Amino acid sequence: MNRNMLYIVIAILVVVVAVLGYKYYQDSQQTTGVEINMGKDGISIEKK
């Protein structure tokens, strides 16, 4: 395997790690708990 191919593989691994890290960050930022909405159909309670 030549040097350029090694750099390409390393770059792909870095991108994969960055994407997975960003997805984990987004998932951890979502709020959990109870959401209460009042609308024309009445009160709606949802567990997140």
N, C-alpha and C positions, 0 to 999 in steps of 0.2 A: 504494500500500500504506500503510495507516494505521500509526500508532505501535504500537498493541497487537499487530498482526500481526507487526511486526518483533521485538517482545519475545518473542513465542511462538516464532518461528523461532530466535532466539538461545538461548532456554531449551532447545529441542530439540537444538540443536547441542552445548550444554554437557553435556546428559545423554548424548548419543552418545559424546562424547569421554571422559566419566567411565566409561562402561560399557566402552569399548574399553581404557582405561587399566587398569581393574580386571582385565579378562581377560588382558591382557599380564602384569600382576603375578602373577596366579595361575599362568600358564604358566611364568613364570620361577622360581617357587618349587618346582616339581616337581623331584624329584631324578632324576638320570640315573645310569646305571651298571648294576650287576648285582644282582639280588635272588635270594637263596638261601633256599628254604623247605624245612623237614623236616616231613613229615606221615606219615599212615598209609600212603600210597602210595610213600613213599621220599623222595628228594631231588629238588627241582625248582629249576632254575636258569633265570632269565628275564633277558633284557637289556631295560633300560628306555630 
